[in-house]
Amino acid sequence: MPDPVPESRTISKRKTRLSLVWVVPIVAALAGTWVTVARILAEGPKIEITLKTAEGLEAGKTKLRYNGVDVGDVTEVRLTDDHKHVVATAQMATHTEGFLVEDTHFWVVRPRVSGASISGLGTLISGAYIGMEIGESKTSRRKFEALDAPPVVTSDVQGRYFELESGDLGSLETGTPIFFRRLQVGQVVSYELAQDGLSFKIKVFVDAPYDQYVNPNTRFWHASGIDLSLSASGLSVQTQSVLSILVGGVAFETPATGPVLPPAEAEARFTLFDNREKAFRPAARDPQTYVLIFHESLRGLTVGAPVEFRGIPVGEVADYSARVDARTFQFIASVTVRLDPQRFGVGVGDLPPGQDLEVVRRSLIDSLVTHGVRAQLQTGSLITGSRFVSFDFFANPPPARVDWAARPPELPTIPGELQGMETRIANIIKKLDEVPIKGVVDDLRKAITQVDGTLTSARGALDNAGTLVAPGSPLSTQMENTLQELSRAAQALRVLVDYLERHPESLIRGKGDDK
């Protein structure tokens, strides 16, 4: 039996599952993924900033800067859905997550002139960019609303904010300087109209260490322009600096007298006065309201005009209005004044025990009125025509008394100097009108005719007298004899005077025998 032939089988070659052809694409894909992830991790967060306008902004070119360092790029600029605002999408740099918190602020830096400051001039060459101020909050944020203007004071500046209240904004603007003893120590941050529309709220910032000089007794006032005053010492010109003349300013100072108070708290409120004089004028203590009736023009009198008693300020004008007397239908002017009784010398400390202060004040007013005190309008400045109310003693004024039942009580007045002068001139003119000028002229003509006749008669008498006194005439002889008698009488009188000078005792003893 033949040997069995071995069975042959075909053995297939083992193939690898991954071809070398696919290695390169896979490696490239992995590298690309790694680069993408690395780039995403390195780019930083994206934010959205809402602005009113996109002026000066350009996607791909506009930068975000903090302290002059680029921290991001604007990648897209688009309108909001309501087409009223602009949204700028920005790609921030890596490690900027800590910058994007609740109180972080953004604004567009452009060339800007505000108050005394000029900023953003570098953008004339480099173009506008978005500036930012990093907040201190711990809450993260990705959507922001840009400020309309750069903040006047950044968070890294030491100092304190205060709030001023004024009825008039004057020349104040954002960035207006604040002065302390003519040294610039701060600036106006912002201002807004109060809800009642009667005043302005002005926010100011005072740099450290000068903020320690602001205490609850500090006075603030407008220091804009030049303050001119004319007094007995001459013309006085006051200004804080040339800068305050050009752009205005606010000054503050603390009175040297009075208690030493600790520095005021941040955000403390103060009144902003019109000038330094009003700022340091003592405030009225328990002011009393009175009304004054004048029968003359009030031109030049304003609310706030001073009320003086013999040159001493005792109050101010609170209001004035026109009235018509219902009985006589005569026009009168009513002036309401507020007076400080303590400036008249009636103080709470001077009150005797057991007496009512109001009774003492009324007694004082009654006594002053009885002794001739009256209110009068006077001119304070011939240049401006401003007027004020003056109380003074007048000789023999019309009798008056105060009706304390009226509200407010009425104090007696007397015509002003100008009105009195006009009245006197009017009386003189009236008297001149009453003089019969025509009759006086006729009488003068008659008198002149009579004088002419008298002169003619006198001339004839003189001619006759020349004939009477001719030499050898009887009248001439009589006149010569009379002159001789007068000469002898004069000689005897001289002898008598000479004797009396030598013997004055003869007036008593008589004339004795001459030796």
C-alpha positions as CSV (number, residue, x, y, z in Angstrom):
1,M,0.0,0.0,0.0
2,P,1.5,3.2,-1.0
3,D,2.4,5.8,1.5
4,P,-0.2,8.4,2.0
5,V,0.5,11.8,0.4
6,P,0.3,14.7,2.9
7,E,-2.5,17.2,2.3
8,S,-1.4,20.6,1.5
9,R,-3.2,23.8,2.7
10,T,-2.7,27.4,1.7
11,I,-1.8,29.6,4.7
12,S,-2.7,33.3,4.1
13,K,-0.3,36.0,5.2
14,R,-1.3,37.9,8.4
15,K,-2.2,41.5,7.6
16,T,-1.8,44.5,9.9
17,R,-5.1,46.4,10.8
18,L,-3.6,49.9,10.5
19,S,-1.9,50.9,7.3
20,L,1.1,53.2,7.4
21,V,-0.8,55.3,5.0
22,W,-3.2,56.5,7.7
23,V,-0.5,57.4,10.3
24,V,0.2,60.8,8.9
25,P,-3.4,62.1,8.8
26,I,-4.0,60.8,12.3
27,V,-0.9,62.5,13.7
28,A,-1.9,65.7,11.9
29,A,-5.4,65.5,13.3
30,L,-4.1,65.0,16.8
31,A,-1.7,67.9,16.4
32,G,-4.4,70.1,15.2
33,T,-6.6,69.2,18.0
34,W,-3.9,69.9,20.5
35,V,-3.2,73.3,18.9
36,T,-6.9,74.2,18.9
37,V,-7.3,73.3,22.5
38,A,-4.1,75.2,23.4
39,R,-5.3,78.2,21.5
40,I,-8.7,78.1,23.2
41,L,-7.1,77.8,26.6
42,A,-4.7,80.7,25.7
43,E,-7.2,83.2,24.3
44,G,-9.1,84.1,27.4
45,P,-12.8,84.8,27.8
46,K,-15.1,86.7,25.4
47,I,-17.1,89.7,26.6
48,E,-19.8,91.9,25.2
49,I,-19.8,95.7,25.7
50,T,-22.9,97.8,24.9
51,L,-22.2,101.3,23.7
52,K,-24.3,104.2,22.4
53,T,-22.2,104.6,19.2
54,A,-19.5,102.7,17.4
55,E,-17.7,105.9,16.3
56,G,-14.0,105.2,16.0
57,L,-14.4,101.4,16.6
58,E,-13.4,98.8,14.0
59,A,-13.5,95.0,14.3
60,G,-10.0,93.4,14.1
61,K,-8.2,96.7,14.8
62,T,-9.6,98.4,18.0
63,K,-7.8,97.3,21.1
64,L,-8.8,97.1,24.8
65,R,-6.2,98.6,27.1
66,Y,-5.6,98.8,30.8
67,N,-2.9,101.2,32.0
68,G,-1.5,101.3,28.4
69,V,-1.2,97.5,28.0
70,D,-3.3,95.7,25.4
71,V,-5.6,93.2,27.1
72,G,-8.0,92.3,24.3
73,D,-9.2,93.0,20.8
74,V,-12.6,93.9,19.3
75,T,-13.7,91.0,17.1
76,E,-17.2,92.1,16.1
77,V,-19.3,95.3,16.1
78,R,-23.1,95.0,15.6
79,L,-26.3,96.7,16.4
80,T,-28.7,95.5,19.0
81,D,-32.1,94.0,18.1
82,D,-33.9,97.3,18.7
83,H,-31.2,99.2,16.7
84,K,-30.7,101.8,19.4
85,H,-27.3,100.7,20.7
86,V,-24.1,99.0,19.6
87,V,-22.6,95.7,20.9
88,A,-18.9,95.2,20.6
89,T,-17.7,91.7,21.1
90,A,-14.1,91.5,22.4
91,Q,-11.7,88.7,22.8
92,M,-9.7,89.1,26.0
93,A,-6.1,88.0,26.6
94,T,-5.3,85.0,28.7
95,H,-5.3,85.3,32.5
96,T,-7.8,88.2,32.4
97,E,-10.7,86.4,34.0
98,G,-10.0,88.2,37.3
99,F,-10.5,91.6,35.5
100,L,-14.1,90.8,34.5
101,V,-16.1,91.5,37.6
102,E,-19.4,93.3,38.5
103,D,-17.8,96.8,39.1
104,T,-15.4,96.8,36.2
105,H,-16.0,99.7,33.8
106,F,-15.3,100.3,30.1
107,W,-15.3,103.4,28.0
108,V,-14.2,104.6,24.6
109,V,-11.1,106.8,24.7
110,R,-11.3,109.7,22.2
111,P,-9.9,113.2,22.1
112,R,-11.9,115.0,24.8
113,V,-12.0,118.4,26.4
114,S,-13.8,118.6,29.8
115,G,-13.5,121.4,32.3
116,A,-9.9,122.0,32.9
117,S,-8.7,118.6,31.5
118,I,-7.8,117.5,28.0
119,S,-7.4,113.8,27.4
120,G,-7.2,111.3,24.6
121,L,-4.9,113.4,22.3
122,G,-2.9,110.2,21.5
123,T,-5.9,108.7,19.7
124,L,-5.5,111.4,17.0
125,I,-2.7,109.2,15.6
126,S,-3.4,105.7,16.9
127,G,-7.2,105.8,16.7
128,A,-9.8,105.2,19.4
129,Y,-9.5,102.3,21.8
130,I,-11.5,101.0,24.7
131,G,-10.2,101.7,28.2
132,M,-11.1,99.9,31.3
133,E,-11.0,100.2,35.1
134,I,-10.8,96.9,37.1
135,G,-13.3,96.6,39.9
136,E,-13.0,95.1,43.3
137,S,-16.0,92.8,43.2
138,K,-15.7,89.0,43.5
139,T,-18.7,88.3,41.2
140,S,-17.7,87.4,37.6
141,R,-19.4,89.1,34.7
142,R,-19.2,88.9,30.8
143,K,-21.6,91.6,29.6
144,F,-21.0,95.3,30.4
145,E,-22.4,98.7,29.5
146,A,-19.8,101.3,28.6
147,L,-19.6,104.7,30.3
148,D,-20.4,107.8,28.4
149,A,-17.1,109.5,29.5
150,P,-14.0,108.3,31.3
151,P,-14.1,108.4,35.1
152,V,-12.6,111.5,36.5
153,V,-11.1,109.7,39.4
154,T,-9.8,106.2,39.1
155,S,-10.0,103.6,41.9
156,D,-6.3,103.7,42.7
157,V,-6.4,107.4,43.7
158,Q,-6.6,108.0,47.5
159,G,-9.1,110.5,48.8
160,R,-12.8,110.8,49.6
161,Y,-16.0,111.8,47.8
162,F,-18.4,114.6,49.1
163,E,-21.7,115.9,47.9
164,L,-22.5,119.6,47.5
165,E,-25.9,121.1,47.1
166,S,-26.4,124.4,45.2
167,G,-29.3,126.3,43.7
168,D,-27.2,127.3,40.7
169,L,-24.7,125.2,38.8
170,G,-22.8,128.3,37.7
171,S,-19.8,127.5,35.5
172,L,-19.1,124.0,37.0
173,E,-18.4,121.1,34.8
174,T,-17.0,117.6,35.2
175,G,-13.3,118.1,36.0
176,T,-13.7,121.6,37.4
177,P,-10.9,122.0,40.0
178,I,-11.4,122.1,43.8
179,F,-9.1,124.6,45.7
180,F,-8.0,124.7,49.3
181,R,-6.0,127.9,50.2
182,R,-5.5,128.4,46.4
183,L,-4.0,124.9,46.1
184,Q,-5.8,122.5,43.7
185,V,-6.7,119.5,45.8
186,G,-9.5,117.8,43.8
187,Q,-12.1,118.1,41.1
188,V,-15.8,117.9,40.3
189,V,-16.7,114.3,39.5
190,S,-20.4,114.6,38.4
191,Y,-23.6,116.6,38.9
192,E,-27.3,116.1,38.5
193,L,-30.5,118.0,38.9
194,A,-32.5,117.1,42.0
195,Q,-35.9,115.5,41.6
196,D,-37.7,118.6,42.7
197,G,-35.9,120.6,40.1
198,L,-34.9,123.3,42.6
199,S,-31.3,122.5,43.2
200,F,-28.2,120.6,41.9
201,K,-26.4,117.7,43.6
202,I,-22.7,118.0,42.8
203,K,-20.3,115.2,43.6
204,V,-16.7,116.2,44.3
205,F,-13.5,114.3,45.1
206,V,-10.8,115.6,47.4
207,D,-7.4,114.0,47.1
208,A,-5.6,112.6,50.1
209,P,-4.1,114.0,52.4
210,Y,-6.1,117.2,51.9
211,D,-9.4,115.4,52.5
212,Q,-8.6,115.4,56.3
213,Y,-9.1,119.2,56.3
214,V,-12.8,118.7,55.5
215,N,-14.9,118.5,58.6
216,P,-18.6,119.1,59.4
217,N,-17.9,122.9,59.8
218,T,-16.2,123.3,56.5
219,R,-17.7,125.9,54.0
220,F,-17.7,125.4,50.2
221,W,-18.3,128.2,47.8
222,H,-18.1,129.1,44.0
223,A,-14.6,130.4,43.3
224,S,-15.3,131.2,39.6
225,G,-14.0,134.4,38.0
226,I,-12.8,137.4,39.9
227,D,-14.3,138.7,43.2
228,L,-14.2,142.5,43.4
229,S,-15.1,144.4,46.5
230,L,-14.8,148.1,47.4
231,S,-14.4,149.0,51.1
232,A,-12.9,151.6,53.3
233,S,-9.6,149.9,52.8
234,G,-9.8,150.3,49.0
235,L,-10.4,148.0,46.1
236,S,-9.9,144.3,46.9
237,V,-9.5,141.7,44.1
238,Q,-9.7,138.0,45.0
239,T,-9.3,134.9,42.9
240,Q,-8.1,131.4,43.4
241,S,-6.0,131.1,40.3
242,V,-5.9,131.9,36.6
243,L,-7.4,128.5,36.0
244,S,-10.5,129.3,38.1
245,I,-10.9,132.5,36.0
246,L,-11.0,130.5,32.8
247,V,-12.9,127.4,33.8
248,G,-14.4,128.1,37.2
249,G,-13.8,126.3,40.4
250,V,-14.9,125.4,43.9
251,A,-13.0,126.4,47.1
252,F,-13.4,125.3,50.7
253,E,-12.1,126.4,54.0
254,T,-12.8,125.8,57.7
255,P,-13.4,128.7,60.1
256,A,-10.4,129.3,62.3
257,T,-12.7,129.9,65.3
258,G,-14.9,127.3,66.9
259,P,-14.3,123.7,68.1
260,V,-11.9,121.4,66.4
261,L,-13.9,118.7,64.7
262,P,-12.8,115.3,63.3
263,P,-12.7,114.9,59.5
264,A,-16.1,114.5,57.8
265,E,-17.2,111.1,56.7
266,A,-17.1,110.1,53.0
267,E,-20.2,111.1,51.0
268,A,-21.0,113.9,53.6
269,R,-23.3,116.6,52.4
270,F,-22.4,120.4,52.3
271,T,-24.1,123.5,51.0
272,L,-22.3,125.2,48.1
273,F,-22.5,129.0,48.6
274,D,-22.4,131.7,45.9
275,N,-19.2,133.4,47.4
276,R,-16.9,133.4,50.4
277,E,-18.8,136.2,52.1
278,K,-22.1,134.3,52.2
279,A,-20.3,131.1,53.1
280,F,-18.9,132.6,56.3
281,R,-21.9,134.7,57.1
282,P,-23.3,133.5,60.5
283,A,-26.6,131.6,60.1
284,A,-29.7,133.2,61.6
285,R,-30.8,131.7,64.9
286,D,-34.6,131.6,65.2
287,P,-35.2,134.2,62.6
288,Q,-38.4,136.4,62.9
289,T,-40.5,137.3,59.9
290,Y,-41.8,140.9,59.4
291,V,-43.4,142.8,56.5
292,L,-42.5,146.3,55.3
293,I,-44.8,148.5,53.2
294,F,-43.2,151.0,50.8
295,H,-44.9,153.6,48.6
296,E,-42.0,153.7,46.1
297,S,-40.3,151.6,43.4
298,L,-38.4,148.5,44.5
299,R,-36.1,148.5,41.4
300,G,-32.7,147.1,42.4
301,L,-34.0,145.2,45.4
302,T,-33.6,141.4,45.2
303,V,-34.4,138.4,47.3
304,G,-31.4,137.8,49.6
305,A,-30.6,141.5,49.8
306,P,-29.2,142.5,53.2
307,V,-31.2,144.1,56.0
308,E,-29.0,146.3,58.2
309,F,-29.5,148.2,61.4
310,R,-27.1,151.1,61.4
311,G,-24.7,149.3,59.1
312,I,-24.8,146.0,61.0
313,P,-26.4,143.0,59.1
314,V,-29.4,141.8,61.0
315,G,-31.3,139.8,58.3
316,E,-32.2,139.5,54.6
317,V,-35.0,140.1,52.2
318,A,-37.1,136.9,51.9
319,D,-39.7,138.1,49.3
320,Y,-41.4,141.1,47.8
321,S,-44.7,141.6,45.9
322,A,-47.1,144.3,44.6
323,R,-50.3,145.1,46.5
324,V,-53.2,147.5,46.2
325,D,-54.8,149.1,49.2
326,A,-58.4,148.0,49.2
327,R,-59.5,151.3,50.9
328,T,-57.6,153.9,48.9
329,F,-56.8,151.8,45.7
330,Q,-53.2,153.0,46.1
331,F,-50.4,150.9,44.8
332,I,-48.0,149.7,47.5
333,A,-45.0,147.4,47.6
334,S,-44.8,144.7,50.3
335,V,-41.4,143.4,51.3
336,T,-41.0,140.4,53.6
337,V,-37.8,140.3,55.7
338,R,-36.3,137.8,58.1
339,L,-34.5,139.3,61.1
340,D,-32.2,137.7,63.7
341,P,-33.3,139.0,67.1
342,Q,-30.0,138.0,68.7
343,R,-28.2,140.6,66.4
344,F,-30.4,143.2,68.0
345,G,-28.9,142.2,71.4
346,V,-31.6,139.9,72.6
347,G,-30.0,136.5,73.3
348,V,-31.2,133.5,75.2
349,G,-28.4,133.8,77.6
350,D,-29.4,137.3,78.5
351,L,-33.0,136.3,79.4
352,P,-33.8,137.0,83.0
353,P,-35.2,134.0,85.0
354,G,-39.0,133.6,84.6
355,Q,-39.4,135.9,81.5
356,D,-40.6,134.8,78.1
357,L,-38.1,135.4,75.3
358,E,-40.9,136.3,72.8
359,V,-42.2,139.0,75.2
360,V,-38.7,140.5,75.6
361,R,-38.3,140.6,71.8
362,R,-41.6,142.3,71.3
363,S,-40.7,144.8,74.0
364,L,-37.4,145.6,72.3
365,I,-39.1,146.2,68.9
366,D,-41.8,148.4,70.5
367,S,-39.1,150.4,72.2
368,L,-37.1,150.9,69.0
369,V,-40.2,152.0,67.1
370,T,-41.2,154.4,69.9
371,H,-37.7,156.0,69.8
372,G,-37.9,156.6,66.0
373,V,-36.5,153.5,64.4
374,R,-37.9,153.1,60.8
375,A,-37.1,151.0,57.8
376,Q,-35.8,152.7,54.7
377,L,-34.8,151.7,51.2
378,Q,-31.2,152.7,50.4
379,T,-28.9,152.3,47.4
380,G,-26.0,150.0,48.0
381,S,-24.1,150.6,44.8
382,L,-24.4,153.5,42.4
383,I,-22.8,151.3,39.6
384,T,-25.1,148.3,39.9
385,G,-28.1,150.1,41.3
386,S,-28.6,147.4,44.0
387,R,-30.6,148.4,47.0
388,F,-31.0,147.1,50.6
389,V,-33.2,147.7,53.6
390,S,-31.8,149.9,56.4
391,F,-33.2,150.4,59.9
392,D,-32.1,153.6,61.7
393,F,-33.2,156.3,64.1
394,F,-35.0,159.3,62.6
395,A,-35.9,162.6,64.2
396,N,-39.6,163.3,64.6
397,P,-41.0,160.5,62.4
398,P,-44.7,160.0,62.0
399,P,-46.0,158.1,65.1
400,A,-46.4,154.3,64.6
401,R,-47.0,151.1,66.5
402,V,-46.6,147.4,65.8
403,D,-49.7,145.3,65.5
404,W,-48.5,142.0,67.0
405,A,-51.8,140.3,66.1
406,A,-51.0,140.5,62.4
407,R,-49.2,137.6,60.7
408,P,-46.6,138.6,60.0
409,P,-46.3,141.8,62.0
410,E,-45.8,145.1,60.0
411,L,-42.9,147.3,60.9
412,P,-43.1,151.1,60.1
413,T,-41.2,152.6,57.2
414,I,-40.1,156.0,56.0
415,P,-39.6,157.2,52.4
416,G,-36.1,156.5,51.0
417,E,-33.6,159.2,50.3
418,L,-34.3,159.2,46.6
419,Q,-38.1,159.4,47.1
420,G,-37.7,162.2,49.6
421,M,-35.5,164.2,47.2
422,E,-38.0,163.7,44.4
423,T,-40.8,164.8,46.7
424,R,-38.9,168.0,47.7
425,I,-38.2,168.8,44.1
426,A,-41.8,168.2,43.2
427,N,-42.9,170.6,46.0
428,I,-40.5,173.3,44.8
429,I,-41.8,173.0,41.2
430,K,-45.3,173.1,42.5
431,K,-44.6,176.3,44.4
432,L,-43.0,177.9,41.4
433,D,-46.0,177.0,39.3
434,E,-48.2,178.8,41.9
435,V,-46.2,182.1,41.7
436,P,-47.9,184.7,39.4
437,I,-45.0,185.3,37.1
438,K,-47.0,187.6,34.8
439,G,-48.1,189.9,37.6
440,V,-44.6,190.1,39.0
441,V,-43.2,191.1,35.6
442,D,-45.9,193.8,35.3
443,D,-45.0,195.2,38.7
444,L,-41.3,195.2,37.9
445,R,-42.1,197.2,34.7
446,K,-44.1,199.7,36.7
447,A,-41.3,200.0,39.3
448,I,-38.7,200.6,36.6
449,T,-40.9,203.4,35.1
450,Q,-41.1,205.0,38.6
451,V,-37.4,204.7,39.1
452,D,-36.8,206.4,35.7
453,G,-39.1,209.3,36.9
454,T,-37.3,209.6,40.2
455,L,-33.9,209.7,38.5
456,T,-35.1,212.6,36.3
457,S,-36.4,214.5,39.3
458,A,-33.1,213.9,41.1
459,R,-31.2,215.2,38.1
460,G,-33.2,218.5,38.2
461,A,-32.7,218.8,41.9
462,L,-28.9,218.5,41.5
463,D,-29.0,221.3,38.9
464,N,-30.8,223.6,41.4
465,A,-28.4,222.6,44.2
466,G,-25.5,223.9,42.1
467,T,-27.2,227.3,41.9
468,L,-27.9,227.4,45.7
469,V,-24.3,226.7,46.8
470,A,-22.6,229.2,44.5
471,P,-20.0,231.6,46.2
472,G,-21.7,234.6,47.9
473,S,-25.1,233.1,48.0
474,P,-27.0,233.2,51.4
475,L,-27.0,229.3,51.6
476,S,-23.2,229.3,51.1
477,T,-22.8,231.9,54.0
478,Q,-25.0,229.9,56.4
479,M,-23.1,226.7,55.6
480,E,-19.7,228.4,56.3
481,N,-21.0,229.6,59.7
482,T,-22.3,226.1,60.6
483,L,-18.9,224.5,59.7
484,Q,-17.1,227.0,62.0
485,E,-19.5,226.1,64.9
486,L,-18.9,222.4,64.3
487,S,-15.1,223.0,64.4
488,R,-15.2,224.8,67.7
489,A,-17.4,222.0,69.2
490,A,-14.9,219.4,68.1
491,Q,-12.0,221.4,69.6
492,A,-13.9,221.6,73.0
493,L,-14.6,217.8,72.8
494,R,-10.9,217.1,72.3
495,V,-9.9,219.2,75.3
496,L,-12.5,217.3,77.5
497,V,-11.2,213.9,76.4
498,D,-7.6,215.0,77.1
499,Y,-8.5,216.2,80.6
500,L,-10.4,213.0,81.5
501,E,-7.4,210.9,80.4
502,R,-5.2,212.8,82.8
503,H,-7.8,213.1,85.6
504,P,-10.3,210.2,85.5
505,E,-11.2,210.8,89.1
506,S,-12.9,214.0,88.1
507,L,-15.9,211.9,87.0
508,I,-16.5,211.1,90.7
509,R,-15.0,214.1,92.6
510,G,-15.6,216.8,90.1
511,K,-13.1,219.3,88.7
512,G,-10.7,220.6,91.4
513,D,-8.5,223.7,91.4
514,D,-5.7,223.4,88.9
515,K,-2.2,224.1,90.2
